[in-house]
Amino acid sequence: MYKVYILESEIKLKHYVGHTQNITDRLFRHNQGLVKSTKTYKPWKVIYIEKFHTREEACKREKQIKSYKGGEAFKKLINHRLWRGE
């Protein structure tokens, strides 16, 4: 099972979109500063997750969400804190 997730920085209004099979480990890596693109804005918290059966599906959805960034569709996801597939 693959998960597409959105993280929110607890110190700045920043978001990160990614995918993983192990959300717990991935969040740990973000918060330990082991991910170059997110280490400046740690700590992070998970605010959105969707589950997918294949990596291909997860990658496709991740790209779609990234294309929303800053737009109304992205704001709707983060403002409603939707958790699909849980």
N, C-alpha and C positions, 0 to 999 in steps of 0.2 A: 504494500500500500504506500502510495506517495502522497505527500501533503504539500499544497501551496499555502504559503503563510505570508502574513503582513506583520512586520514588527514596527513598534513605535518607540522612539527614543524617550527615555524618562527625563532627559535634561533639555532637549530641544525639540521643536516641532518638526521632526524628521521621520520618514518612513522607509522601510526596506521591504522589498518583495522577493521571495525566493521559493525554492522547493526542496524537499528532503524526504527521506524515508524515516528519519528519526528526529522528530522535532525537539525532543529534550536535549539531545546531544548538540544539535545545531544551535539552539538558543544558548547553551553553555559556551560554545565556541565564539559566538557573537559577543557574549558578555565578558569573555576572557581576553578579548582583543585579538583573537586569532584570525579574524576576517578583516582584511585590509580596508575594505570599503565601509565598514561599520565601526571600527574601533574608536574613532574620534567622538562618537555620539553615545557610547555606552553609559549606563545600562539600558538594555532593551527589554520590552515585554511583548508577548504575542497578543495581537488584538484580533486576528482573523485567521481561520483555517478552512481549507476545503480538501477533501480526500479524493484520490483518483486511483484506479487500478494499475495504470501503466505510467511510466516515466514520460512517455510521449504526450499523454493527455495532460499531465502536470505541467510540462514545459510549455505546451500550447496555451494553457490557462494563465501561467505566469506571464508570458509575453502579452497576453490580452490585458491583464491587470496593469502591467507596466505601461501599456499604451494609454491607460486611463489617467495616469499620474497627474494630479493637479486638476483634473476635470471633474465634472459632476458625478460620473459613474464611480470614480475612485472615492470621492467624498462620501457618497452614499454607502459604500462598503465600510469605510472606517467610522462613519458617524453612527451607523446602526449596529456596529460590532457583530456582524452576521457570522454565525458559525455553522457552516453547512457540512453535512456528513458526519457530525459527531453524535 
